[in-house]
Amino acid sequence: MNPTHSIKRGVSLYSYQYETFLRKMSLDDCIAHAAGLGARGIEVVSEQSFTHFPDVPQAEIDGFFASLEKHGAYAQCHDMFLDTKLYKHRKLNFDEMVASMQRDLRFAHRLGCKTMRIIVNTPPEVVVACVPLAEELDIRMGIEVHSPFHFDHPWILRYTELTRATGSDHVGYVPDMGMYIKDYPPVFRDRFLRMGATPKIVEFILEAHKARVLPDYVLMDIRKMGANQVDLGMAETLRHNIWSNPRRMLEFMPWIFHIHAKFYEIDDTGKEPSIPYDEIIPVLIEGGYTGHLSSEYEGQRHIEDAFEVDGREQVRRQQEMFKRLLGEA
């Protein structure tokens, strides 16, 4: 442990979604790979890792704990989803949403997780209703502050207002580093070019992203340039690839329980070309963050049309970057 901070490393099994889907990696393989990198905190996406979720037989749970023990890892975070469109003719009502979230809290408890990621579309009133059970089970719930949301977005501000009023220390935040897209991801750009985007319009969009131009203005301008549907699709991604200042996390740090270390690519130089972790990690250290940096690789969907996906290598590269930035290397 570096004496200047207490930040720990982990991996979200979401990073291995491609290999898991194609049955190239088992749950045990995923845990073994993460732990082998020294990233022992395991973040679980239960729909991905447990075939019978939410009714998971005890034998599957026992197998999960056996893998953790074998590889020297531990369960750290459970990702919950709120399936508000479970029924075709209506959305879940309030009581059903509370019941769904309480089910996930109990499942996180079965897995031994002390943190639960709340999907960002969860109404804050539902979260507040679940605080007593979270406290009883001693599980900290954190809403995922996920792009295009950010700490100053009205939805998050309302969440803050209602959850702080509970006075509970079991409700807070899981910031996703995808809200810190400083430069447009090259893997996005290249995919749009392969799909038929117009090179001069691509360059225009990249410059607009760098200048933080409002996406509606960009769309208006490229229509005048004769944009095709792929160009328009690329411009639409500007709405979801925002840059906000990582230093805003400092005000919220006491309630930040976990970090989704989103990344789209670690290049041959060992850097994420779009998300400036060399700016983000010093903020976490300055703020006294003590939770996990959990690798979350999401580049696979942008390269799978043309290249072999290698989630293991990408996670390895990001963990090496973390070691360097955390003073472990």
Backbone hydrogen bonds, N-H to C=O, Kabsch-Sander energy under -0.5 kcal/mol:
donor,donor_aa,acceptor,acceptor_aa,energy
5,H,2,N,-1.5
6,S,289,Y,-0.7
8,K,291,G,-2.7
10,G,293,L,-2.6
11,V,41,G,-2.1
12,S,295,S,-2.8
13,L,43,E,-2.8
15,S,12,S,-2.3
16,Y,13,L,-1.5
17,Q,14,Y,-1.9
20,T,16,Y,-2.7
21,F,17,Q,-2.7
22,L,18,Y,-1.9
23,R,20,T,-1.4
24,K,19,E,-3.1
25,M,19,E,-1.3
30,C,26,S,-2.2
31,I,27,L,-2.3
32,A,28,D,-2.6
33,H,29,D,-2.5
34,A,30,C,-2.3
35,A,31,I,-2.6
36,G,32,A,-2.1
37,L,33,H,-0.8
37,L,34,A,-1.3
38,G,35,A,-1.9
39,A,34,A,-1.9
40,R,38,G,-1.2
41,G,9,R,-1.5
42,I,40,R,-0.7
42,I,74,Y,-2.9
43,E,11,V,-2.5
43,E,41,G,-0.5
44,V,42,I,-0.5
44,V,77,C,-3.3
46,S,44,V,-0.7
48,Q,45,V,-1.4
49,S,45,V,-1.9
50,F,46,S,-2.6
51,T,49,S,-0.6
53,F,50,F,-1.8
55,D,52,H,-1.5
56,V,54,P,-1.3
60,E,57,P,-1.0
61,I,57,P,-1.5
62,D,58,Q,-3.0
63,G,59,A,-2.0
64,F,60,E,-2.0
65,F,61,I,-2.4
66,A,62,D,-2.2
67,S,63,G,-2.0
68,L,64,F,-2.3
69,E,65,F,-2.5
70,K,66,A,-2.5
71,H,67,S,-2.0
72,G,68,L,-0.7
72,G,69,E,-0.7
73,A,68,L,-2.6
74,Y,40,R,-2.5
76,Q,42,I,-3.2
77,C,42,I,-1.4
78,H,115,T,-2.0
79,D,44,V,-2.6
80,M,78,H,-0.6
80,M,117,R,-2.5
83,D,81,F,-0.7
84,T,82,L,-2.0
86,L,83,D,-1.3
87,Y,90,R,-0.6
92,L,84,T,-1.5
97,M,93,N,-2.3
98,V,94,F,-2.4
99,A,95,D,-2.4
100,S,96,E,-2.2
101,M,97,M,-2.3
102,Q,98,V,-2.7
103,R,99,A,-2.0
104,D,100,S,-1.7
105,L,101,M,-2.2
106,R,102,Q,-2.3
107,F,103,R,-2.0
108,A,104,D,-2.9
109,H,105,L,-1.9
110,R,106,R,-1.8
111,L,107,F,-1.9
112,G,108,A,-0.8
112,G,109,H,-0.7
113,C,108,A,-2.4
114,K,76,Q,-0.8
115,T,76,Q,-1.0
116,M,140,R,-2.7
117,R,78,H,-2.2
118,I,142,G,-3.3
119,I,117,R,-0.5
122,T,119,I,-2.0
126,V,123,P,-1.0
127,V,123,P,-1.5
128,V,124,P,-2.7
129,A,125,E,-1.9
130,C,126,V,-0.9
130,C,127,V,-1.0
131,V,128,V,-1.3
134,A,130,C,-2.3
135,E,131,V,-2.6
136,E,132,P,-2.2
137,L,133,L,-2.6
138,D,134,A,-0.9
139,I,134,A,-2.5
140,R,114,K,-2.8
141,M,139,I,-0.5
141,M,170,H,-3.1
142,G,116,M,-2.6
143,I,172,G,-2.2
144,E,118,I,-2.9
145,V,143,I,-0.8
145,V,174,V,-1.1
146,H,144,E,-1.4
149,F,146,H,-2.6
153,H,150,H,-2.1
157,L,153,H,-2.8
158,R,154,P,-2.2
159,Y,155,W,-2.0
160,T,156,I,-2.7
161,E,157,L,-2.4
162,L,158,R,-2.4
163,T,159,Y,-2.7
164,R,160,T,-2.5
165,A,161,E,-1.1
166,T,163,T,-1.1
167,G,164,R,-1.5
168,S,163,T,-0.5
172,G,141,M,-3.1
173,Y,255,W,-2.9
174,V,143,I,-3.2
176,D,145,V,-2.3
177,M,175,P,-0.5
177,M,260,H,-2.7
179,M,176,D,-1.7
180,Y,177,M,-1.7
181,I,242,I,-2.7
182,K,180,Y,-1.3
182,K,274,S,-2.0
183,D,274,S,-1.4
188,F,185,P,-0.7
189,R,185,P,-2.0
190,D,186,P,-2.9
191,R,187,V,-1.4
192,F,188,F,-2.3
193,L,189,R,-2.2
194,R,190,D,-2.2
195,M,191,R,-1.6
196,G,192,F,-0.5
196,G,193,L,-1.1
197,A,192,F,-2.4
201,I,198,T,-0.8
202,V,198,T,-2.7
203,E,199,P,-2.2
204,F,200,K,-1.5
205,I,201,I,-2.5
206,L,202,V,-2.4
207,E,203,E,-2.2
208,A,204,F,-2.2
209,H,205,I,-2.6
210,K,206,L,-2.2
211,A,207,E,-1.9
212,R,209,H,-1.2
213,V,208,A,-2.5
217,Y,214,L,-1.0
218,V,214,L,-1.8
219,L,215,P,-2.8
220,M,216,D,-2.0
221,D,217,Y,-2.5
222,I,218,V,-2.7
223,R,219,L,-1.7
224,K,220,M,-1.3
225,M,221,D,-0.9
226,G,223,R,-1.4
227,A,222,I,-2.2
232,L,228,N,-2.3
233,G,229,Q,-2.3
234,M,230,V,-2.4
235,A,231,D,-2.3
236,E,232,L,-2.1
237,T,233,G,-1.0
237,T,234,M,-0.7
238,L,235,A,-1.6
239,R,236,E,-1.7
240,H,237,T,-1.0
241,N,237,T,-0.6
244,S,179,M,-1.1
244,S,242,I,-0.5
248,R,245,N,-2.1
249,M,246,P,-2.1
250,L,247,R,-1.5
251,E,248,R,-0.6
252,F,248,R,-0.6
252,F,249,M,-0.7
253,M,249,M,-0.8
253,M,250,L,-0.9
255,W,252,F,-2.3
256,I,253,M,-1.7
257,F,173,Y,-2.2
257,F,255,W,-0.8
258,H,173,Y,-0.9
259,I,292,H,-1.5
260,H,175,P,-2.5
261,A,259,I,-1.0
261,A,294,S,-2.4
262,K,260,H,-2.2
263,F,296,E,-2.0
267,D,265,E,-0.6
267,D,271,K,-2.5
270,G,267,D,-2.2
277,Y,275,I,-1.8
279,E,276,P,-2.0
280,I,276,P,-1.8
281,I,277,Y,-2.3
283,V,279,E,-0.8
283,V,280,I,-0.6
284,L,280,I,-1.8
285,I,281,I,-2.4
286,E,282,P,-2.6
287,G,283,V,-2.3
288,G,285,I,-1.3
289,Y,284,L,-2.5
293,L,8,K,-2.6
294,S,259,I,-2.3
294,S,292,H,-0.7
295,S,10,G,-2.3
295,S,293,L,-0.7
296,E,261,A,-1.9
298,E,263,F,-2.9
302,H,299,G,-1.8
303,I,299,G,-0.6
303,I,300,Q,-1.3
304,E,300,Q,-1.9
306,A,303,I,-2.2
307,F,303,I,-2.8
314,Q,310,D,-2.0
315,V,311,G,-2.8
316,R,312,R,-2.4
317,R,313,E,-2.4
318,Q,314,Q,-2.3
319,Q,315,V,-2.7
320,E,316,R,-2.2
321,M,317,R,-2.1
322,F,318,Q,-2.6
323,K,319,Q,-2.4
324,R,320,E,-1.9
325,L,321,M,-2.6
326,L,322,F,-2.6
327,G,324,R,-0.9
328,E,323,K,-3.1
329,A,323,K,-1.5
